[in-house]
Amino acid sequence: GIMREISGIAVMEQALSRKLGIRQAIIVSGNSDESPWVKQELGRATAMCMKARLKGKNIIAVTGGSTMAAVAEMLTPDLAERDWLFVPARGGIGEDVKNQANTICAKMADHTDSRHRVLYVPDQVSKEMYESIIKEPNIKEVITQIKSASMVLHGIGDAITMAERRKTSEEDLEKIKHAKAVGESFGYYFNEGGEVVHKVQTIGLQLDDLSHIEHVIAVAGGSSKAKAITAYMKRAPSSTILVTDEGAAKQLLKG
Ligand code: F6P
């Protein structure tokens, strides 16, 4: 019956958070690799988690990707009484417009009647250009806001899938493959041991900043992401909450 199924999921959630060494795991049914609607369920679960954890005025830093885009779709105006500001976690890291953090933040703000900021940093810039961009008062202000976020919402992806989706240079792609990267998050590529083997150079949130942020919510589902999730969680702050699906969870608990 349904109660058995619910308690089955609760047992899996416990086992998974323990295995990954993180604060909490939330598992929705299905496998997003097979059924696209499962991403909406990940979005719904994330929205509930945000609602439960955030009171009053908050800055929420957000990364890009199709999962984060699904989270944006599931946010509703009843969250709007809370005074939220959405900021992109990092500058341009090569995604298509619909998957960019800027676009997703705008949508999240729109759906919750709250505010957002943008961070326009070109993907490939010279060192001189980069140095002058980060001196821009507007950019500086957004970076300060990012660093004072009380929540980070982020995706996790398979390393090669991400490197290819971002049209990474041939040279960097070789480097990523050669180093046996399996996972990616925030523009950092990780090997199975959770070591950073490559990093996209951009401004905004750095991996080390995560430990200063109260709520860190990773949203990633689909059995194909199991290796990536395992790798990243070796580096993730132990305060991390993972919102995932059964497809990934079953695979994660096997390994
Ligand atoms: O590029 C932004 C990003 O959040 C990556 O860090 C992550 O690997 C990827 O998107 C996840 O994308 P998706 O949700 O489409 O699998």
Boltz pocket constraint, residues with backbone or C-beta under 6 A from the ligand:
constraints:
  - pocket:
      binder: B
      contacts: [[A, 63], [A, 64], [A, 65], [A, 66], [A, 67], [A, 68], [A, 93], [A, 95], [A, 99], [A, 154], [A, 155], [A, 156], [A, 157], [A, 158], [A, 162], [A, 184], [A, 185], [A, 186], [A, 187], [A, 219]]
      max_distance: 6.0
